[in-house]
Amino acid sequence: MPYCETCNGKIWFADHRDPVAHTPTLILLHGAGATHLDWPAELRRLPESNIIAPDLPGHGKSAGNGRQSVGAYASDMIAFMDALNIDKAIIAGHSMGGAIAQMMALNYAHRVQGLILVCTGAYLNVNPAILEGLQNAPEETAKMIIKWAWAKDAPEQIKRLSLKRLLETPAEVTLGDYKACSQFDLRKDLSRIQAPTLVIGGEADKMTPIALSEALATNLPNAKLERFPNGGHMLILEQPKAVTAVVQNWLTMTF
């Protein structure tokens, strides 16, 4: 998988574009402290599609520092698109990635063909225990995040793997991500985002409750909501086939 040299630094990305597929480019943006692997293989490798899944700066295989604001990550992703000569794309974002996607659609509307917003909201109210804990007890706080992020019936093995990946991200990067989320609020700006949008929410999500997904679907001018019973914050990995089917159907019907 390749690296991409942008004006904001080097970004690693999983490139699953099909050279003979005449479909829009879909860029998958992961959440706080995560990597592209927080998107399921079923979606990343969707047949006959043009899908790219980057590691945000400071995450996974992308070097450099994490950012301190959602807007800075949005700028990174526009630079990423520029470097790959991608004029427009559908932007999918999970959690913080969904915040980045919204910011891109607001500030760079001509570059965003559509949005897929998964377990996210127009604002992200971060529990103070996460911000304090990532500064003073990062490993214990990471365990707390994983406990809140996954549905109760999620297999323990996948939770352990998720914790391992989270701990591989430098604590200061994860802390910066959560600080960026805590400052994010586009509730007054949603009416300005005209891109067709699929909103996906889990009814058992403790990190970004389903009410946030409902509010997105209500206040975005061109949005559709898909609810997943028993889905936690890591819905895309808990129910990968079901989520992929919903996304694939929406892409086919919309584009």
C-alpha positions, 0 to 999 in steps of 0.5 A: 500500500502506498504513501502520498506526499502532500503539502501537509506531510506524508500520509499512508493509505490503503488503496482499494480503487478498481481501475475499471470501476466507474464509481465515485471515489469513497474515502474512509476516515477513522476516529480518534486514536484509531487507524484505517483498520477500524473500517471493516475489510468488507467495506474497505475491499468492496468489489467494483468500487474506488475506496481509499482508507488513509491513516490520519497524520500521527496514526498507524503508518502515517508519521508526523504529529496528530492535529489539535482541531477537526478543521486541521484534519479536514485541511489534511484530507483536502491536501490528500485529495489534491495530491492524488488528483481527486477532484470530488469524493464521497467522504465516510467518517466514523466518530471523529472521522464523521466530524472531519467529513462534516467540516470538509462538506462545510468548508470545501463543499465543491470537493464533497460529493456525498457523506456517510456519517457513522456513530457521530454527531454535529457536536461531540461531547467528550467525557472529562474523564477521558481527557484527564485520564489520557494525560495522567493514566493513558493505558487505564483510560484506553481500557475505559474507552474500549469498554464504552466503545463496544457493545456488551455482547462483542467478543472479548478477542476483538475487544483485546485487539481493539485495545492493542491498536488504540495503545499503539497510537501515541497517547498524546495523539489520542489526547489531541484527537479527543481535545479536537472532538471536545471543541467541535460543534457544527449544530448551527451550520448543518443547514449549509451542508447540501451533500446527500448524506447517509447517517448510521447510528447504533442504538446501544452507542455509549460514546455518541448516543443515537440521539446525535445521529437522529439530530444529524438526519433531522437537520441536514437538508438531504439525509437518510438515517439507518438505525442499528439495534444493539449497535455500539460505537464500534458498530462498523466492526460489530456488524460489518456485513450489515453496515456494508450492505446498507452503505452499498445500497445507498451508494447504488441508489444515490450515485 
